[in-house]
């Protein structure tokens, strides 16, 4: 098996060498208009890392699915936030699990929970390890005698497909590529593509209420879930598989966003669809970001439901190569599996008229429209939209290079109603810019839109303070989060709460709801074993 990098994103065989970093540094710094400290440094090798001693060992009955080797413990001690990556780069793995368990089926999950309850061991569910909010680190209260990371990656199969109802039963550990590969055999797709698609899992998407491919309408995994099954210390929890229900609070909706505190998600029925056969896409330029925002609102409130409707500010277009930095860029597109029923070219033309009314301009020769015999998702990437998409998907790999070069690069996101969008954008940008200090800057894109509001997604770039990167980013994150809550927005639109967002999540949610959530956890996890410290305190 390919091994994951012990400190950063992706796999060891995709890591940049020191020679490659040295060669790439001038070009990267020129593109960013941002210089590091002139030194390319290497991450601390795993052989030089000293992990805390193992406190508890798995029983012989679980030896076939458990390990305590250094690589497994290191990679399962962290997620993929900037702070996580920087700590790993410097050889800091403060909260490694004592044991990593890889269950092969639901019975193995039950066995791990039974052992953990008897041994006073905390259990932290782990999907792809791509959390950017401290959701998978084993930072558990001191009263536990140990911690186990429950890696669901071996449970990765599409178990059943109902082609009548267009649903599929998929195990929670299936990554994006793995489940799409299995669905492709029947020309079906889940059509859910978060930036972490390569490594993240269905169970992780459900547990964190992840956001995906669709920029309007079906924006979250919530919209694609039909039924969820989870194993809890009190027994199995499975919602009835129906298209919709008014039978009280929904069991599956309670598991959505539960972040592993109520149960270990093992499988789910999800809504699938035929692969797209027709696709239209245009990149529209706006001299002012604010005009692009007005065009977004017009499209979102028009009744059109574009699959892609993302606005990128001028500076981000330059950094990613999607533009020269002189204008903001709105990518708007439509897709369908049946071009005869849904004329995607006509819908794109309607959207372009709305953009033109706000001062938008585009190159007609670069507009993508359906072509006979060419699948809708197989267009080339030789234009602005393609350049930005490629940069978006490769960004996590590039961030590792930035860490080596001494450049801070991280993101955060939120959602707010339209009438408050402008004030929020100004306040958050100002707060983050002030916190990052000289030489840094903040860019913004809008990732998802709704009739009543949008989700702005911010990127922070700046020269890193070697050795103090975590503290530097923490100050930026704190300032931005305070500004987000003050502007009436949510602390996260789709990155989840984890441990990093807890201070602001606690202030955002109603106190009676917090009490109800604690009561629910007490009912299904009376010993508070599951992911303690996330969402609530037991």
Helices and strands as residue ranges (DSSP letters): G 12-14, H 18-32, G 46-48, G 60-65, E 66-67, H 70-75, H 82-89, E 99-101, H 106-119, E 121-126, E 146-151, E 158-162, E 167-171, H 176-184, E 188-189, H 202-208, G 221-224, E 225-232, E 235-238, H 251-255, E 264-271, E 273-274, E 278-286, H 289-300, E 308-312, H 314-320, E 328-336, H 344-357, G 364-366, H 384-405, E 407-413, E 416-417, G 418-420, H 421-436, E 441-450, E 453-463, H 469-486, H 502-508, H 511-524
